[in-house]
Amino acid sequence: MHGNTSPASSNRPPAVYRAVHEFDGPATLTTTVIHALADCMGVDPTDGRISLYDSVDPDALDRLFRPRHDGTPRSSGQLSFVVDDHRVTVHADGEILIEPPTPRR
């Protein structure tokens, strides 16, 4: 996994799943988002179940929060979208929050 992930609670499904993308690391932001979604959903990120294309343009997402041309990081902004009923919010500082769907009663 590229980045740190942590569920909010280990006893029940997390209310919010958190991951952090490292912009100076080897993975793209899109890769970190896919791995975080896979962790949150309990699936293998390489099996093709997770696709961002119906929710967001992956290339645009990678460019949106990339550090500026002079190397300074983006300091503000966020983008939210839904993938398989999971609300994903990506922050300019690399924080990724995933809200799983609310269980139906």
N, C-alpha and C positions, 0 to 999 in steps of 0.2 A: 504494500500500500504506500502510495506517495502522499505523505501528509499524516497528520495525527487525527484519529477519530476516537470518539468516545460516546457511548450511549449515556443518556441522562440517568438511567437506573438499570441495574443488572437483574432485578427481580421481575420486571414487567416491561412491555414494549416501551421504548423511550418516547417521551412527549416531543422532544426535539433532539435530533442527532446532529452532532457537531463534528466538522472536519476543518482542517487548516491546509490551505494550499501554500506551498513554498515557491514563490515566483523565481527564485534563483536556483531551484532544483531542476532535475532532469525531466519531470513530467509536465505536460500541458495542464492548464486549468480544467479543460474538458475531461482529461484522463482522471484527475483527482475527483471531479464531480461524479463520474461514472463509478469509480471505486467506492466512493462514499455511499452512493445509492445502493450499490451491490451489498455493501456491509450492512446497511440499514434494512435492506429487503431480505438478507440472508441468501443471496444467490451468488454464483460465480460471475465475476465481471467479464469473463471472456466467452461466456456461452451465448451472447447475442440477445439476451432478453431485454437489456436496457438500451434504449435508443433515445437520443436527445433531439433528433431531427424533426419530430412532430411538435416539439415544444420551443426549441430555440436553435438558431444556426450555430453549430459548434465552433466554426471558424471565427464568427463574430464574437462569440463569448470569449474565446482565447485572446482576441485583440482588445476587447473592451477594457479589461483591467490590467493589461500588460504595462509594465513600467514605461514612463515617458522616454523619449529618445535620448534625453540626457542622463537616464538611469534612475531618476527620482521616482519613487512609487506613487501610484494614484492614492490620494488621501481620502477620498470620499466617493460615495455612490454605492448603489446596490441594484441587483436585478433579481426578480423573482419569476419563477415559471413552475409549471406542474408536469411531472413525469410519473406515469402510472399511479395517479392519485396522491403522489408525494409532492408537497410544496417545497421547492428548492429555492433558497435565497443565497445569492453569492454577493459578498461584500468586497469592496475595493481592496481591503487589507488582506484578502485571502481567506477570510472566514466563510465557511459554507454551513448553512443550517438547513436541515431537512426535517420537515414535519410529516410523519407518516399519516395515512388516512385514519380518521377516527373510526374505531370499531363500531359496527352496527349492533344494536341491542335487540 
